[in-house]
Amino acid sequence: MIRRAYTLIELLVVMGIMGLLLAVGIPSFGNYNNFINFHDKVDEIDSLLNQTYLMAHNPESFETTMYQVSVGEDKKTLVLESCVDVDTVSNLCDQTKDTTRSIKTVTLSNGEIFQAALGFDKSFLVCPTNLEATCVLGENSPAFSFADARVSKQADFVVRTSPFKVDTEISNF
């Protein structure tokens, strides 16, 4: 006897196997997506720090005197800023004047946090456009961390100023 179709039992077994594969695969895909987002954010922060140094050595205009990376008041953003006027007391961009321009912002999403051993200064990386000058770190800022609870990973950033280099180490927590 020649069979031309599958039986109902065979179809149910195949559908059961497919359902089991989907039940295992969908949560794994979500975790993979969070893992990729974490590494993208680490690359974005690393790029922001390096871009600050590069822009200071090739300023966008003659008036620009400094580039700095600041932490937002909500502790959820890192902002690369250029400024013309520098506050003579703090040697940071003068926020009271309208001469500071935001160039790039890195925003954290839920579950992501910045951490520093001693807390953050308002501006933790300052690079003057004077070619003889080097970038200066805030007193509490040579090392900071970015963590994401969704993937249980932490990226530790160490910024070295002479010569300028950003070291990144990713670990589990």
C-alpha positions in Angstrom: 0.0 0.0 0.0 1.3 3.4 -1.0 0.9 6.3 1.5 0.4 9.8 0.1 0.0 11.8 3.2 1.3 12.1 6.8 -0.8 10.8 9.7 -2.1 13.0 12.4 0.3 11.5 14.9 3.3 12.4 12.7 2.2 16.0 12.3 1.6 16.4 16.0 5.1 15.0 16.8 6.7 17.4 14.4 4.7 20.4 15.8 5.7 19.3 19.3 9.4 19.3 18.4 9.1 22.7 16.7 7.3 24.1 19.8 10.0 22.8 22.1 12.8 24.4 19.9 10.9 27.7 19.9 10.4 27.6 23.7 14.2 27.2 24.2 15.3 29.5 21.3 13.2 32.6 22.0 14.6 33.4 25.5 18.1 32.7 24.3 17.7 35.2 21.4 16.6 37.8 23.9 19.7 37.2 26.1 21.8 37.4 22.9 20.2 40.7 22.0 21.0 42.2 25.5 24.6 40.9 25.2 25.0 42.6 21.8 23.5 45.9 23.1 25.9 45.8 26.1 28.9 45.5 23.8 27.6 48.2 21.4 27.3 50.6 24.4 30.8 49.8 25.6 32.1 50.5 22.1 30.1 53.8 22.0 31.6 55.0 25.3 35.1 54.0 24.2 34.5 55.9 20.9 33.2 59.0 22.8 36.4 59.1 24.9 38.7 58.7 21.9 36.7 61.2 19.9 37.2 63.8 22.6 41.0 63.4 22.3 41.0 63.5 18.5 38.8 66.5 18.3 41.0 68.4 20.7 43.9 67.9 18.4 41.9 68.8 15.3 39.4 71.4 16.6 36.2 72.2 14.5 36.9 75.9 14.7 39.5 78.4 15.8 37.3 79.7 18.6 37.0 76.3 20.3 39.3 76.1 23.3 38.4 72.8 24.9 36.5 69.5 24.6 35.2 67.7 27.6 33.2 64.6 28.5 30.6 65.3 31.3 28.2 63.1 33.2 24.6 64.2 33.1 22.9 65.2 36.3 20.7 62.2 36.0 23.8 59.9 35.9 22.3 58.3 32.8 24.2 60.3 30.1 27.7 61.0 29.0 28.0 64.1 26.9 30.9 65.3 24.6 30.9 69.1 24.6 33.0 71.7 22.9 33.4 75.1 24.4 34.8 78.5 23.7 34.8 80.1 27.2 36.6 78.3 30.1 35.8 79.0 33.7 39.1 80.3 35.2 38.4 78.8 38.6 37.5 75.2 37.6 39.3 75.1 34.2 36.1 73.5 32.7 33.7 74.8 30.1 31.9 77.8 31.4 28.3 76.6 31.6 26.9 80.0 32.5 27.6 81.4 29.0 26.0 80.2 25.8 29.3 79.0 24.2 29.1 75.3 25.1 27.9 73.0 22.4 26.9 69.4 22.8 28.4 67.2 20.1 27.5 63.6 21.0 25.6 62.0 23.8 25.6 58.4 25.1 22.4 57.6 27.0 22.0 54.6 29.2 18.8 52.5 29.2 17.2 50.6 32.1 19.5 48.3 33.9 22.6 50.1 32.8 24.7 52.2 35.2 27.9 54.1 35.5 30.1 53.5 38.5 33.2 55.2 39.9 35.1 54.2 43.0 35.0 57.8 44.4 32.1 59.2 42.6 32.1 61.4 39.4 33.2 64.9 38.8 30.9 66.9 36.6 33.5 66.7 33.8 35.8 63.8 34.0 37.8 64.2 30.8 39.0 67.6 29.7 41.1 68.1 26.5 42.3 71.6 25.7 42.9 72.4 22.0 46.4 73.6 22.7 48.6 71.1 21.0 51.2 71.2 23.8 48.6 70.4 26.5 47.4 66.9 27.3 44.0 65.7 28.3 43.3 66.0 32.0 41.2 63.7 34.1 39.0 64.7 37.0 40.5 63.7 40.3 38.1 60.8 40.8 37.9 59.7 37.2 40.9 57.7 35.9 38.9 54.5 36.2 35.1 54.0 35.9 32.8 51.2 35.1 29.7 50.6 33.0 27.5 47.7 34.1 24.4 46.1 32.7 22.4 43.9 35.1 20.5 42.2 32.3 23.6 40.4 31.1 25.5 40.4 34.4 28.5 42.1 32.8 30.7 45.0 33.7 33.1 47.0 31.5 36.0 48.7 33.4 37.5 51.7 31.6 40.9 53.1 32.5 41.9 56.3 30.8 45.6 57.1 30.5 46.6 60.6 29.4 50.2 60.4 28.4 50.1 59.0 25.8 46.3 59.0 25.5 44.8 55.5 25.6 41.6 54.0 26.8 41.8 50.5 28.2 38.6 48.4 28.5 38.2 45.2 30.4 34.9 43.3 30.4 34.1 40.9 33.2 31.1 39.1 34.8 29.7 40.2 38.1 
